Amino acid sequence: MNITRENIDALNAVVKVDIVKEDYSDKVEKILTDYRKSANIPGFRKGHVPMTMVKKQYGKAVLVDEVNKLLQDALNKYLTEEKLDVLGNPLPKAQDNLDWDSDSFSFEFELGLAPEFDVELKTKKAITQYNIVADDKMINNQVEHIRKQYGKLLSQDTVTKDAEITGVFTNEEKEINNKATFTLDKFKGKATEKQFVGAKVGDVVTLKTKGLFEDVHDLMHFLKVSHDDAHGLDIEVNFTINEINTRELADLDQDLFDKLFGKGIVTSVTELKAKIKEDSEKQFGQQGDQKLLNDITEYLVENTKFDLPASFLQRWLQTAGEEQIDADQAKEEYEKSEKSMRYQLIEGKLIETHNLQVTFDDLKDFAKQMIKVQMAQFGQMNPSDKELDDIAARILSNKDEIKRLSEQLMSQKLLELYKKEANLKVKEITYDDFVKEFYS
């Protein structure tokens, strides 16, 4: 067997594999001999079928199968030994004149090669790293929410501004019939609030859905409509009031603190606010980190310049999926996925350059930490090492879970790299301002 490569340019190459009879004949002969021993052909005893008949019936199929196996093994070995960084998979060149009655065969494969490039993290323009903080207004609102949540529910006859209203939304045309509970601050604008204040149990309030709620997604929850229907929904709905309640705020006492955080962990309002701030900013930190990851990813993709073997990749995409697609569809698919391909190459380069690795011990520790967080949410604050090890072992016995956790852990390692190496400027921002700036 002989394998040669012709580099067309920096991003494209053709590999030629020449296979001669000596490469496959022994294997083919052995398989046909085994077929002869077990073949059931009318007129012949088992094991006594003439080899000429076996070859005539099975010879070409076995030859084709073994040559293809040999070809794939040789090609994969060649790519590994030559350390060729290829994109997609090798594409076999069409051969209209392939003669399977010949003793020797030649096959050609097109390769798309990964480009050479460097990644610069020390950017000229600093990328903003947001430090999201919980301000006094937010903490006080959270304290108020906790007092309402744990307070007593008191029934009343008439809707007031601070009432909690339960009833049924209906619209016959859209087949809406859904029970909901809400407070008036959910509505957008004062006009809707005025429709409710003073209303009594049994009253029916007619509402227009367009611009009804501060968050349009509340339509999905309160009316039970789909996400697509919620956006742009412009109909009238009736709301029949079934219950009107108000909440007597819970006292900020030790009994409440113990319900929230466990016995004796928080002992004063000052400590309560400090705990709310700490817990909130841990969650905000995750959102800030995700924003930083997104911003650096976007920057690197836009500013790390290199070419891709676009024509090769579009032809590869035609046959890469479960169903074959045409050239126009492949071009469209390539344009959709090009940015993702670029980032995968950039990420791979960073992982290689900075020797970022995920070991099994890393995965085990990461899994145990996630388990501890999840168990804490259900009140199990101090699980034993054996419990954690047993649960982690079950999780890490699943290949899909290993892949998912490995990707999350590598994402963390890349984030740590960015925080250490990238040109960042830290900006402190309240959570409300962060949401307004990036999600409004």
Secondary structure, DSSP 8 states (H G I E B T S, - for coil): -EEEEEE-SSSEEEEEEEE-HHHHHHHHHHHHHHHHHH---TTS-TT---HHHHHHHHHHHHHHHHHHHHHHHHHHHHHHHTT--EEEEEEE---TT--TTSS-EEEEEEEEE--------S-SS-EEEEEEE--HHHHHHHHHHHHHHTSEEEE-SB--TT-EEEEEEEETTTTEEEEEEEEGGGBSSHHHHHHHTT-BTT-EEEEE-TT-BSSTTHHHHHH---HHHHTT---EEEEEEEEEEEEE----SHHHHHHHH-TTT--SHHHHHHHHHHHHHHHHHHHHHHHHHHHHHHHHHHHS-----HHHHHHHHHHHSSS---HHHHHHHHHHHHHHHHHHHHHHHHHHHTT----HHHHHHHHHHHHHHHHHHTT-----HHHHHHHHHHHTTSHHHHHHHHHHHHHHHHHHHHHHHS-EEEEEEEHHHHHHHHH-
